């Protein structure tokens, strides 16, 4: 029997509320630094002070700034003993608080003279200047970035505590391109992926593959529509429970949500643009809840031209940054060539008719 959509679509707000109901953040796991890029940092203790003491930031002469006050090429200042030479990275000698360039000290026989003044802290990396003692340098709830890994390595860490949801990604035969898009998006958001493919497109084969064991979220790609070969929603009803089929989202209206046991399930359309809209509007909020992510990168800019939207349907708009404004590329229909150009995306609520030109909108960044 062919799947069918209900007479009334479920609002996006209701679908998200259903997906997030009673969902808690996943437990933190300890991973090697190489595995944590893109993951969401969990709570961690303060890192050790780096550097632990003042270091020379340049090659030169280590002196105390008070000892060379008034020194100049016109009035050289004779020193009782030669200053100490340091290389960049050396610990600063006791009482020394600045490093002078090599040409700042002139030696003539036994006479040593300084011909420039120094400033306290000049060419010196102060203790704690890289990593201080005022709290964790990698804040919980934020994605691990390459610079965070640099901080961790500098602090001597080999592992980090992160929250990494486990995603089981089910593809149907013939839909590899869209499934790979979802996998790439998931990896970029620090998700652990187990990718599988159903043996066939029939409801029994798909139901067998909807296994919730060892996962926090199931996503099935394809078979959400009402075509003769669409059976994923039927399979979900056999294996678990369908909570909503037909979401007031454009594109992506044939998406469905449900659960198998305690594990939430998201059924995405097989078309790339429809699946992308479902990812933005449904998958991301759920993954953010599971991972404890605090915010998404966004930018507030005025619209270069108006965006018109249909009341009753939430719509995804793709935007390109141009001359300090967001230029709308597409709304509701997202061709691949415009996906490739987009710098950001905007979710237009179903209650909105759109936005006038010049309206500031806070769009989510979508850049590699």
N, C-alpha and C positions, 0 to 999 in steps of 0.2 A: 504494500500500500504506500502511495506517494505521500511524503511529508506535506504539511500545509501550514501556512502562517495563520495566526489568530486574526479575528476581525479587527482588533485594536492592538496597535503596537505598544510595547512597554516603554515608558519614558526612560531616557538615559539615567536620570537622577534616581529613579526607582531601581533600575538594574544595578547601578553602582552600590546603592545602599544594601541591596540583597547580597551582592558579592562580598561586601565588607562586613556583613553582620557576623559578630562573634569571632572575627579574625584577629589573631594576635601576632606580634612579631615573632619570627622564628628564633630559636636559641642560637647564640653565637658559636662560631667554630673557629678553631685556631688553624691558620693556613700559612704556608711559606709565603714570603713576600712576592715571589713570582706569580702566585695564584690569586693574589688579592686585588690586582688592578681592576677598577670598575666596581668592586664590591663596596658595600656600605659598612663603614667602620662601626664597631660596637664600642662600648665603654672600655676604656683602658686607663691604667695609672699614668701619672705624670712621667715623662721621659727624663732620663738623666741630663744634667747640665752639660751643654756642648757649646764651646770648649769648656773644660773644667777650670782653666785658668787663662789669663791673658796670653795671647800669642802674637808674634810678629806677623803682620799682614803683607809685608814687603821685605826685600833684602835691604839691609842698611845698618846704621849705627843706633844702638839702643842707648837712650839717655833719659835723664829726668828733665822735663821741660823747665823747671825752676832753675836748673843749673846753667841754662844757655840763654836766659833772658837778656836781650839787648845785643846778641851776637849778630854781626853783619859783615859783608865783605869789606866795608869801610872801617869797621871796628871789630876785628876778629877777637874772639874770646879764648884765651889760653886755658887749657885744662891741666889739672894736676896730674892726671893719668889718662891714658887713651880710653875712649869709650869701647864698649863691647860690640863686636860685629854679630849680627843675627841674620839667619836666612828666613825666608817666609815659612811660617809654620813652627818656628822655634818658640819655646817658652820665653816670655819676657824676663830678663834678669830682675832681681830684687831692686826696688826703688825706681826702676825705669818705667816711664809711662808714655814714651813716644819713640818713633823710629825715624831717623834722618836719612836722606839720600846719601849715596856714596860720596858725592862731591861736597857735602856739607862739612866734612872734616878734612883739614889740610895738615899734612905732616912734613915738617922740615927739620931733619935731624932729630934731636930729642924733643923738639917743640911740637905740640899737638894743639891745633886751633880749630874752633868751630866758627863758621862764617854765616850761619843762618839760625834763626830761632826755631823752637819746636812748640807744638801745641799739645796739651795732654790728650792722649787718645789717637794722635796722628799715626797712621799706618799700623794700628793695633786692633786686633780682634778681641774684644772684651770677653771675659768669662760669661757664658750664658747668652752671648749675642746671637747664636744660631738656634739654640733651644734653651729657653729660660725655665725658671722654676715656678711659673705662674699657672701651670695646668698642662693638660695633654696638648701636644703640638698637632695631633690628628684628631679632629673633633668627631665625636660619635654622631651618627646620622647623616654623614656626608660621604660621598663617593671617594674611594681611594684613587688619587691621581698620581702621575709619575713623580711630581714634586713631593708627594707624601711618602713615596717609597724612598726617595733620596733622604728625607728626614729620618725615616726609620733606619736606613742603612748607616747614616751618620751617627745615630744613637747606638749602633751596635746590635740592633734587633734582627732576628732571623725569621720571626713569625709575627702575625698580627691577628687580633680577634675581629672577626667580621660577621655580619649577618648575610648569609647567601641562600636565598630561597632555592628549593629544588623544583625544577620544572620538567615534567614529562611531556614532550612534544610529539604528538601523533600526526603523521602525514598519511594521506590517502594516495594510492597509486595514481600517478599522473599529475601530481601537484607539487613537485619538488621545489620549484622556484619560489613559490610563496612560503613554503615551510622553511626554506633556507633564509629567507628574509626575516621571518619571525625568530629563527635561531640567532641570526646576527644581531638583531635588536636586543634579544635577551642577554646575550653575552656582553654586549656593551653596557648593560645595566647590572652586571655582576651576578648573573643568575647561573646556577649549575644546571646544565641541560642533559637530559637523557632523550635522545631522538630515536623514534621507532617508526615503522611503517606498517599499516594494517595489511593483512594478507590479501584482501580484496575490498571492494567498495560496498559490499552488502552489509546489512545491519548486524548480522551475527559475527562477521569478521571484525568489524569496528568495535562491537561490544567486548569481544575477547581482548582487544588491545587497550581498552580503557581501564587499565590496571592502576589503582591509586597507591600501590605499595611503595613506600619509601619516597614519597613526593609531597610537596606542599601545594602544587597546582598542576592541573592537567589542561593542556590546550590541544584541541583537535583542529586541524586545518583542512577545510574543504567539506563538502557534503552538507552544508547548512541550509541550502535552498529548497526549492520545490520541484526540482527536475526529477526525471525518471531514475537517475543514478545517485540521487542525494538521499542518504540514509543515516547521517551521523546523529541527528537529533533523535531519530527512532532508536538508534543504538544506545544513546545516553539514557533514554527512558527505560530500556530493558535492563541496563547495568546499574542505573542509579535513579536520579530524579531530575526532571527538566523544570527549572524554576521560571524561565522566561524564554520564549522563542519569538523573535521579531522585536528588534530594538528600534526606537525612534531615533535612528542615527543614519546620516547620509554622508558618505557611503557606509555600508555595513549593516543595513537594516535586517538582513537574514541571520545575523549573529544570534547565538543562544547562550544561556548560562544555566548551570545546574550543579550537581554534586554527585560524587560516587563515594558513599560512606561520608566521612567528614571532609573530604578533599573537594575544593571548588573546581568546577570544570567550565572552561570557556570554549565554545565552538565558534570558529571563525570561518567566514566565507573563503572560498578558494581564490577569488580574484585578488591580486596584490593590493589594489587601492582599497578595497573593502576590508581586507584583513588588516591593512595599515591603520585604517580608521578605528577598527575594533581594538587594535593594540593601544593606540593613543588613548582612546576614551574609556576602555574597560580594563585591559591588562595592566597598564601602568599604575592606576590607582591601587589595584590589588597588590601588585608587587611592592609598591611603596609602603603599604601597610605591613606586609610580611617582612620587609627588610628594615623597617624603621627609618626610611629615608625622610629627611626633614624638608627638603625643598628640591625643586627642579630648576635648572638654569633658565632664566627668562630675561627678556629685555623689553622695556617700555618705550615705544616709539609711536609717533602719529602715523595714521594710514595715509598713503599717497593718493588713494582713491577709495571710494565707498565700497562696502561689502553688503550685498543684498542677501537675505536669508529667508527661508520659508518658516513661518511660525508653526510650531508643532513638531519640527524635526531639529534635533541637534545636528550641526554640520561641522565638518573639519575644513578649515581653510589653510592653504599653503601660502607662505609669505617669503618674499625676497627682500633683503635689506638693500636699499638704494638711496644714496644721498641723505642719510639720516632719517629715513622713513621706512615703513613697511609697505612694500608693493604687493598687493594681492595677486597671486598667480592663478589660483583655482579654488573653487568652493563647491563641495559636494561631489565633484567629479575630479579625480586626481590622476591625470595621465602620467605615465612613467617619465616622460621627458621633463615635466614640471616638477616631479619628485626630485629629479637630479639637480634642479636649480634651487630648490627651496632651502632657505636658511632657518626657517622657523615654522611652527604650526600654531593654529589658534582654534580653540573649541568654541563655537558659537552656540549658546544655549537654545533649547527649543522654544523658549519664551521670547526670543529676540528676533527682530526683523532685520538685524544687521547693524552696521556702524557707518556713520557718515564719514566722508573724507576729512582728514585732519583730526579724527578722534584718536586719542592715545590708547593703545591696546598693549597689554602685557602678554607677549607671545612666548611660547616655549621654544628654546633654541633646538635646532635639529641639524647639528653639524658634526662631522667626524673629527 
